[in-house]
Amino acid sequence: MDVSAINKKRFSIIGGARSGVAVARLLKRHGAEVFLSDTAPAEKMQQTIAELERIHVPWEFGGNTPRILEADVVVLSPGVPSDAPVVKGAQLKGLIIVSEVEVASWFCRAPIVAITGTNGKTTTTTLAGRIFDEAMSPAIVAGNVGLAFSQVVDDLTEHSTAILEISSFQLDHIESFRPHVSVLLNITPDHLDRYDHSFEKYIASKCRVFENQRAGDTVVYNADDEATRHAVEQRSAPGIQRLPYSILKHVDEGAFVENKRLVTSIRGSRTDVIATGEISIRGQHNLCNAMAATLAAQVMGLPAVSVRATLRNFKGVEHRLEFVCVTRGVTYVNDSKATNVDSVWYALQSFEQPIVLFLGGRDKGNDYSRLVDLVRKHVKAIVAIGESADKVVSTFKGVVPVTRAGDMGEAVHVAASVTSPGDVVLLSPACASFDWFENYEHRGKVFKQLVTAL
């Protein structure tokens, strides 16, 4: 959209959480007429209401009314499904429907590095941001992690970089969003309830991250993941630089492992980056994340010496294979961000010690059978938690001992009763958290509080 015409447009924002309020501020600051609507009860949104009134944005809470349709453009927060009645009403009226990241991109003067994938987004985005920071290259990390893109976009200049974690929900309603570097980490079944239970529709959503790229732009992708490799090779436009990475094979252009060293090759320029054993975050999946962040940083002109220093020192992100403590010889690890089966699949391969696994929560149609062989190999016991506890018990009762727990406190005490020195207690639930907790961060914090109090 021509930002010079923003002050002539009416915008309705659906969703009053972090990104909704941020985009309301951004649009209002640039002269647009803005209205915000959310189904949450007003009494629970008093802080948001105070902010909206401060910036003179009219609002409604407790439901979506037809007033939303008195607009030229509807902006969706990521949590609003595309098939919500209010969205269908906007479509029937022919209104433009866009996501918050799309709106923010209209005002972005900086090149964008956009990172998406089913798993590893937060780790890779945070790692990339740390590389830029330690190289003293101006950059802001935002999007699906940390700050909303709309909140920081006006602070960016052509000499800085926007490093964005982008979800499929944010990509569903882009029009012109164009990263200079797009990163597609992997595509495995997740959130299929938002995509008519169609993996193909989910793949198509993820691939939107590079749909507006053109000659001079780059797509970095995982060549070891068949769905990802096929999607990029079939869907990316001619002229885009494709940089695959692989931990299994040599690639002519991209990143690979050679003699236990991470090596990159970009436009024929080969760089020996670091010994894989020196990378501080553990596991094969994190080696992939490190490769993706390295390629993105190098494409943006950062030197290998800066990348190397960060890879040696980066300790990961909260709630993602996060070391919590050692109590009575037992190591406790918080992997609350593991909200799907594939995340757990990777986590179980990250430890050599016997594991007591916390598994369960609000199920998203999980097929736990994919974990059976790994559970048999790495896990000594499972503590089944949350709404899906019965499904967990049914899947694993003949594989390892499984015990139900009625809350997180009981789960921690059950785990403590079956561990021995040298074991790992791993919260890696494969499920959403909304049965017992506000979000995965809340779940992880409660777990950490309980285990440190043992």
N, C-alpha and C positions, 0 to 999 in steps of 0.2 A: 504494500500500500504506500502511496505517496504521503510521507509524513507531513508534508507541508499542508495537506488537506485534513489533518487529524482534527483540527478545531471546527471542522464543518460536519463531523460525524458523531452519531450517537452510538454508544457502546453499552451493552448489557453484559455484566459479568455474572456467571453462574458459579457459585462457590466462594465462600468467605474465609477460607483458610489462608495459609501463608502466601501462596502465589496469587490468589484472587485479590487480596488486599494490596499486594505489591504492584500488580498490573493496574489496579484502580488508581494508585498514586501516580504511576508513570503516565497514564493517559490523561489524568486530570492536570498534571504538571505541564503537559503539552497542549492543553486547551480543549480537550475533548469533553463532550457531555457524557457523563458516566452514571450508571445505575448498577447496584449490586444486589443479588438475590441468593438466598441460601435456605435450605430446608431445616437447618438447625434451629432449635428454640432460641428466641431472643435472650432469654435469661442466662443462657450459657455462653453468649457471645458479647458480653458487655464491653470487654476490652476492644474487640473489633469494632463494635458500634461507636465507641468513643473516638477511635481513629478515623472512621468514615465521616463522622460529624466534624471532626477537626479539619478534614480536607474538603468538606462540603460535598460529599457524595451521598445521594439518597440511597436508601436500602430497604430491604424487606427480609425478615427472618421468619422461620416457621412454615415456609412453603413457597413454591414458585407460582406467581400469578401471571396473567396475560400481559402485565406491564413489561415483562421481559421482551416481548415481541415488538415493543415500540422503539425499535433500534435499527441501525444499519448493519451493525456487526455484533455477534454474540461471541463472547470469550469464555471458553470452558476451562475450569480447573481440572487437573488430572483425575481427580476422584469422581468426576461426573461421567457416567457411562454414555456412550454415543447413542444408545437406544432409549435413554430417559425420555419420558413424554414431552418435557419442555424442549428438549433438543429436536425431537421429531416435529414439534410445532414450529420451531424456527426453520427447519428444513422445508416444511410445507409452504411457509411464507416466502421462501427464497432468500432468507437472510444469509449473509456471510458468517460462517462458523469457523473460528480459529482457536488455537491453543494459546496459553500464556507465553510460551517460548517463541511462537510465531510473532506475536505482537512485539515482544522485546527485541527480536532480531531486526525489526524495522528501524530501530534506533541505534543499532550496534555499529560502531565505527571500527571495531577491532576484528581481526580474523578470529574465527571460531574453530575450536577443536571440540567436536561433539562425540561423546563416548556412550555407546549403548550395547546391549546384550542381555541375555537372560540372567547371567551370573557374572560377578566380578566388576560391575560398573563402578561401585563406590570405591573399591580398592584401587582400580586403575585410574579413576579420575583424581582421587586424592594423591596418589603417587605422582601422576603427571603434574599436578599443581605444586607438589613439593619439589620436583625437579626444577620447575621454572623459578620457584622461590629461592632455592639454594644457588641457582645460577644467576640470581639477581636480575631476572628477566620479568618485567611487569606482567602480571596475570591475575585473573580473578577466577576462583572456582565457585561454580553456582549450578543451578538447575535442580535436578532431582535430589541433590545433596546440598546441605548447608543453606545458603541464601537463594531465594528465587532469582532467576535471571533478570526479571523486571526491576528488582530492587537495586541491582548494581550496574545495569547497562549504561546509565548516563555517566558513570565514573570511568568508563573505558575510552581509550583513545586509539588512534590508528597504530600507535607504538606499543600497545599492550595486547594481551591475548585473553579471550574468553574460553575457559576450559569448562565444559558443561557435561554433567551426567544427564542423559536423556532417556526417559522411559518410553515404552511403546505408546502409553496413553498420551504422552505429550506429542508424539509424532503423528498420532491419528488425525490431527487437525492442523497440519502445517500447509502452507501454500508456497511460500518463497524462501523458507528457512534453508540457508545454504552454508554448511561448514566448509572451511578451507581444508580441514582434515576431519574425516569421519572415521570412527573406530567401531567395528562390529566384532565383539568379543566371542559370541556364540549365540546360537538360537536353539533352545530346547523347549518342550511344551511347558507353558506357564500361563496363568491368567486366561485360560481358554474360555472361561465363562464370559469374558468380555468380547470374545471373538467367535461367537456361535459354535464353540467347541471345535473350531477348525484351526488346525496347526498351520495350514496354508495362509489363512488370513492373518495369523499372528506373525508369520514370516514376512508377509507383505508389509505389515506395520513397521517391523524393525528395519526393513530395507528402505523405508522413506528417509532414513538419516542421510542417504547419499543420492536421493532422487533428483535434487536440484544442483548437484555438483556438475562441473564442466571442466574442460581442459585447463590444466594448471592446478586443479584440486587433487586431493589424495584420499583414497580409502584404504585403511589398514584393517586386516581381517585375519581370522583364525583359519589357517589352511587345514588344520587337523579335524575341524568340525565339519562334517559333510554338508549339513544343511546350510551352514554359513558360507562355506566355499562355493557351493553351487549357486546360492542366491546372489553372491557378489559377481561371480563370473557371468551369470545369465542376465542380471538386472542392471549392473552399473553401466553408465554411458561410455561410449568410445572416447578416448582422449584423457580419461581420468587415470592418474597414476595408481596402480594397484600394488599394494605392498602386503603380501601374505607373511604370516609368521608360523613357525612349526617347531615343535620339540621332537618330532619324529623323523623329519627328513630335511634334506638340503633344499633351499629355494634359491633361484638365481637372483631375485630381487626381494628384499624383505629381511626377516630375521630368522635365525636357525641356531641350532646347537652343534658345535664342532669341537671335538676333544674336550668336552665338558666346559666349553666357553660359549657365552652368548655373543653371536657375531651378527652384524647387519651388513646389508649391501643395498645401497640406494643410488640409482643411476650409475652403477658400475663402481661406486666408491665403497670399498670394503672397510669395516671398522671392527676390531676386536674389542668388545665393550667391557666384559667382565667374566670372571670364572663363575659358573652357575652356583658353586658352593659358597660364594661370597655374598650372594643375594640374601638379604636378611629375612624376607618373608618366605615361609616354608611352603612346600607342596608344588606339584606339577602345575596346578591351576594358577598358582601365583607366579610361576616362571612364565606362563603365558601372559599374565597381566603385566609383568615386567617387560616382556618383549613388546607388547602393544604400546605401553607408555614410552618406551625407549624410541620406537619408530616415530611416534607422534612428535616427541621432543626434537628428534633429529631433523624431521621434515621442517619443523619450525625454526631450525637453525641453531639449536642448542648444541654445545660441544659434548663429545663423549665423556670428557673428564668430569663434567657436572653430572651427567647421568650416572656415571660409575659411583661417584661419591654418595649420591642419594640412594641408589640401590643397596649400598652397603649398610646404610643407617636407618632406612625407613622401617618402622615397626608395625605397619598395618593400620587398620581403622577399628574403632570401637564396634563391638558386637560382631566382628568378623574374625573368627579363629583368634579371639583376644585372650591372651593369658591373663588369668585373674589372680591366682595365688596357689601356693602349695601348702596343704594342711595335712599333717600326719603322713607325709610322704606321697600324698595324692595330689595330682595337678588338676586344677579346675580351669576349663576353657569355655568362654562365652562365644558361641556362634549363633546368636539369636537371629542374625540377619539371614540365616539359611532358611528361607521360606518355601523352598521347593526341593524335590527329591535330588535333582542334579547337584545342588549345593552340598547336600549331605554326602553324596557319592564322592565328591572331591574331598570333603573334610575327613572322611574315614580313612583316606589314603595318606593323610598328613601326619599320622602317628604310628610309631612302632610299638608303643606300649599297649597293653589291654585297655579297652574303652568301656566305660559305662555310659550309655547313650540315652539322653532325654529326647524322645521322639513323640510328636503329636501336636495338636492345636486345632485350628479351624482348617479343615481339609479343603483343598482346591481341586479335588478329583485325582489325588495322587495315586500312582501305581508303585506301592512300596516293594513289590516283588523285584524291582531292579536292584534293590539293596541287599537281597538275601545272601548272595555269595560274599559280598564285602562284610556284612554283619557276621557271617559264620567265621570269616578269617580274622577280623579285627576286634569284635565286640564280645565282652564276657557277659553283659547283662543289659537289658533295656528297661528304662522307666517310661511307661506310657502316660502321656499327659494330655489334658484338653479334651475337646469334643471328639477327636478321632481316636481316643484311647482304645476303644473296642476294635477298630480296624487295625491298629498297630498290633494288638494282642493276637488277633486272628492271623495276621501275616507271619508273625515271628515266634509264636508260642512253641513251635517244634524245632526252632533253630537255636535260640538261646533263652535263658530264663527271662521272663517279662513280668513286671509288676506295675499295676495301675497306681497312680497317685492322684489324690483329690485336689491338690493345689501345689504350688511351687515349693512351699515349705516342706510339705510331706515328701515331694520328689527328692529334694536335697537330702533329707534324712534317710530315705530309702537307699539312695546312692551311697551315702556314707557308710551304711551298714553292710554293703556287699563289696566294698573296695578293699584293696590291699596296697601297701606302699609300692609305688612305681606305676600305679594305674592312672588313667586319665578319666575324669568325669567331663563329658562333652555335651553341652546344650546345643544341639543342632537339629531343630524340630521338624524341618521339612514342611512347615505349615504356617499359615498366617496366625497372628497373635490375638485376634479380636474376640476370642471366646473368653479369655481370662484377663486380657491386658488392653491398654489403649493402642499400642503399636509394638513393633519388635524392640524398639529402644527401651520402652517400659519393661518389657519381659526380660531383656538382658540386664537392666539395672537391678530389678528385683532378685534375679539369680545371683548377681555379684554381691549384693548386700547379704543375702542369706549364706553364701559359701564363705565369705570373709568373717562371718559371725560364728562359724563352727568352732 
